Amino acid sequence: MSDISKDLKKQPTFSEDIGEKNQEHHSFEVKDKSILEKIQHFLHGNPTMVPVFILVISVMAFGLVAGDKFFSAFNLSLIIQQVTIVGILAAGQTLIILTAGIDLSIAAIMVLSSVFMGTIAVNLGFPTPLALIVGFIGGASCGALNGLLVTKVKLPPFIVTLGTWSIFFALVIYFSGSQSIRARDIESNAPLLHFFGERINIYGAVFTYGAFLMILIFVVLWFALNRTAWGRHVYAVGDDKEAAELSGIRTDRTLISVYTLAGVICAIGAWVSIGRVGSVSPTSFYEGNLDSITAVVIGGTSLFGGRGSVVGSLFGALIVGVFSSGLSIAGLDVLWQRFALGCLIIVAVAIDQWIRNISA
């Protein structure tokens, strides 16, 4: 065999050459992710871990600053008591934000429901169970109204709830006559309204029945969102409403059920708030809507809908309580407490945007 033929046999064929180039190209594309990218992917799949990390770091930081005073059983239980109402409102707010909506009227619904309960049971003298039923019906009706305006009239949730927020607070003033119902009147005429304000002492930690109810609400909602078809529909509507409709999900029914359930949760919060505060005041919890949104955003639920966890909102509410308690013990003015929470909200939204921009 000639030298020329031997050289030709040594030359790679066209297909072999292309295959080698493809392998080189493929090996160039597949590369190990950096530590930051691994963290991004992990948080994308586990959004609840963001508020968990923030809560742990916050507790450690304030523990170093305030020491034993912060870690005392009484102070830690006090934090839970203080976030009970915000936590319950955040549970309802989470449902709505998961559907890519928002509810600015959620605190007004709660106050209106509490006015119904107090007025009917104390001022009008009807049985307390009847007053509670009316309060629950009132909360559900307010939530259903929001849902109908969003689904049937096709109005943006922000505009709808901004309008109903004013309407509901006007009704609060109308039905209450701008008068509070005092704690002693409630105790003498309708003591059942104070039930969730009763306290239990456990090894120096003081808990109210309302705190246990708040945790129960989060457990029930977690089960509903993660173990039922309704929960999958809620996430699907928030992720892509048009795609959910094409897959056969009755999106309008799902949205109305979400807003109605949020209204019922507000009514539960109304009962708890009467026990927590002791009275029924038409001006109480005026900023509850913003506080609930704060807890949900810090809790890792995306404002764009379809991603997040109701458990994250519980951690978000606890983070707000930890910051308020820690900064207060450290001697900072309330002004700087609000400043710190504002910075925390911006950081939480920035982290959410970073997680959403994950690369394949």
N, C-alpha and C positions, 0 to 999 in steps of 0.2 A: 504493500500500500504506500502510495506516495505521501510525501510530507504535507502536500496541500490538502489531501483528503483527511489526514489526521487533524489538521488545524480546523477544517470545517466541522468535524465531529465535536471538537471541543467548544465550538461557538454555541451559545444558548439559542434555542428557537424563539420565535416571536412571542408565542404564548407563554413560554417559560419566563421570558424577559418581563412581559406585562404582569405575570403572576408575582414575580419578585418585587416589582415596583408597587403592586397593590399591597403586598405584605408590608413593605416599608412604609407605605402611606397609612395603612391600618395601624401599624405600631406607632406611627406618629400621632394619630388621633386619640388613641386610647392611652390615657396617662393617669397617674394617681392624683386624686383630689388633694388639695391642700387642707391643712387643719381647719382653716376658716370655712372652706367649702363643705367639709364634713359636718361642721357645726351647723351651717346653714341648712343642709339636707336633714340633719337630725331634728332641728327645730321646726322645719317644714312638716315633718311627719308627726311631731309631738309638740304642738303649739302650747300646750298647757305647761310645759317645762319652763317657758319664759317667765311667767309670774312666780313659779316655784323658786327659780334661781333668785329673782328679785326679792322675794319674801325672805329667803334664807340669808341673803347678803344684808338686807335691811335689819333683820333681827340681830345678826352678829354685830353690825356696826353700832346700832343703838345700845346693844348690850355692853359694848366696850366703852361707850360714852357715858351711859347712865348707870351701868353696873347692876347691883342687886336690886335697886329700886325698879328698874325696868323688868327684870326677870321674876319679880315677886308674883306669887300666885294671884294675888288680888288685882295687880295691874294687867296681867295677861287676860284674866277673865273679864276685866273691865273693857279691854279692847274689843272682845267678842260682843259684849253688851252694846257697845257704842256703834258697831257696824251691823247690828241686827237688822235695822230698818233699811239701811242702804243695801245690805246684802239681799234682802227680799225683793226690793225694787230692781236690783241688778239681775236677779233671776228672771224676772219678767222682761227686762230690757234685752237680755241675751237672746231670748227667743226671737224678738223682733229684728235685732241686728243680724242674726244668722240668716234672715231672709232678705238681707241688704236694705233693710228699712231702719227707722229710728223713731223713738217715741219721746217727744218733749212734754207730753201731757201726763206722764206716768205718775208723778208726784201729786198732780191735781186730782187724778182719779182716786188716789189713796185718801187724800184729805176729804174729798167729797163723800167717799164711802164712810169715813169715820164720822162725818157730820150726820149722815143718814142714821147710823147706828146710835149715836149719842142722842140725837133729837127724838127719835122714835122711842127709845128705851127710857130716857130720863125726862125729857120735856113733855112728851105725850103720854108716858106711863104705860106703854104697851109691853108685853113680855119681851125679855131680852133675846130669846131665840128668834122671835119674829123680826126684831130689829137687825139681828145679824143676817138673816136671810135677805132682808131688803137691801142691806149694805152689799151683800154679795151680788145680788141681781143688779144693783146700781153699777158696781164695778164692771161686771160682765157686759152690761149694756153700753157703757162708755167705750170699752175696748172694742166691742162689735161695731160701734159707730165709726171708730177709726178705721177698722178693717173694711167696712163697706165703702167708705169714701176713697180708700186706696184702691180697692179692686173694681168697684162698679163705676165710680166717677172718674177713675184713672188719674187721681191727683197724687203728687209726690208725697211720701210719708212725712218728710220734714215740714212741708207747708200744712198738711192736714193736722198734724199734731201740734204745730205752733198755733193754729187757729183754735183747736179744741182745748188747748191749755188755757187760753184766755176765757173760753166759754165755761169750762168746768170750774175755774176759780171764781168766775162771776156767780155761778150757781152756788158755790160754797158760801159766798157773802150773802146771797139771797136767802138760802135756807137757814143759815146760822144767825142772820141778823147782825153779823159782825161781833157776836157775843160768844165767848168761850163757855164751855160746860165744865164746871169746877170738879176737882177730884173728889171732894167730899160728897157732892151731889151724886156722882157716879157710884161711889162706894155705898151710899145709903139706898139708892134706887135700883142700880143695875151693876152689882159687884162682879158679875160674870165678864163684863167688859174689861176688868182689870186682871183677868186670869193669866194672860201671858206676861204680865209684869211681876208675878210672884217669883221669889228667889229661892234658890237652893244653894246651900253652902257645902262644898266638897273639898275637904282638906285646905281650907283657907281661900279657895277659889269660889267666887259667887257667880252663879249662872241663873238666868231667867228661863222660864218655859219658852219664851219667845226665841231664845237662841237655839234651843233644841228644835223648835219648829222650823227655823231658818235652815238648819242642816237637813232636816227631813225633806223640805221643799227641793233642795239641791239634789238629794239622792233620787227622789221621784223623777225629777226632770232629766237627770242623767240617764236613768233607765229608759224613759220615754224617748229620748233623742238617740240613744245608742242601741236599743233592743226592740224597737217597734217600727212598723212600716211608716207610721206618721212621722217619726223622727227622721227617717231617711228622706221623706218627702220635703221636710223643712230644709234640710241641707241642700237637696237638689234644687229647690226653688231659689235659694239664696245664691247658689253657684251659677246657675243659668236658667232663668225662668222660661225662656222660649224652648230650650232643649227639654226641660221638664214637661212642658205641655205636649211636645211631640212624643214623649215617651209614655203618655197617657195619664200623667198626674194632673189632678184637678187643682190647679194652682190657686185659683181664687178661693176655693173652699179651704185649702191649707192656710192661706194668709188670714182669712177671717177667723179660723180656729186659733191661730197664733195670737192675734190681737185680742180675741175674746179671753183666751186663757191668761194672757198678760193682765187683763182687767181683773180677772178673778184673783190673781196673785196680788194685785194692788189692794183688793178688798181684804185679803188675809193680812197684808201689811198694815191696813187700817186698824184692824182689831189688835194687832201686836203693838202698834204705835200708841193706842189708848193706854195699854198696860205699861208701856215704856215711859211715856210722859206723865201719865196719871190723869190727864184732862183731854178735852177735845178743843183744839184751837184752830180757828179758820186761817191763821197765818203760819202754822207750823209746817216744817219741811218744805219751805218754798223753793229751796235749791236741790231738792231730792232728785229731780230729773237729771241735773248736771252731775250730781254725785254718782248716780247709777251708771251713767254713760262713762264716767271716769273709771269706775270699778270694772266695767266690761272691757274697755279699751286696754287698761293695764293688765287685765286678765288674759289678753292674747286673742280675743275674738276680733276678727277682721271687720272693719267698717264696710268693706265691699261685699260681705256676706259669704255664706257657704263654707266658712272655715272658723273653727274655734270650739270651745267647750264650756259648758255651764259651770263645770268645776273650776275652770280658770277664772271665772267671774267671782267665785267665792274667794279664791286667793287674791284677786284684785281688790275686793272689799277689805280683806285682812291687811293688805299692803297699805291701803289708805289709813286704816286704823293704827297700824304700827307707826307710820310716818307721823300722824297727828299726836300720838302718845309720846313717841320718842323725842320729837322736837319740842313738845310741851315740857317734858321732864328736863330737857337740855336748857330750858329757859328762853327759847325763841318765841318771838311774838307771833300771833295768829297770822299776821301779814306774811311773814316768811314761811309759815306752814303752807299757805295757799300758793306762794311762789314755788316752793319745792314740789308740790303736787302738780303744778302747771308744767314744770320742767319734766317731771316723770311722765306726764301724758305725752309730751312731744317725743320723748325718748321711746315710749312704747309704740307710738305710731310709726316712728322711723324704723324700729326693729321689725314691725309688721311689713312695712314696704320692702325692707331688705329680704325678708323671708319669702315674700311673694315673688320677687324677681329672681328666683332660683333658676339656675341654668341646668339643662338636661345633662 
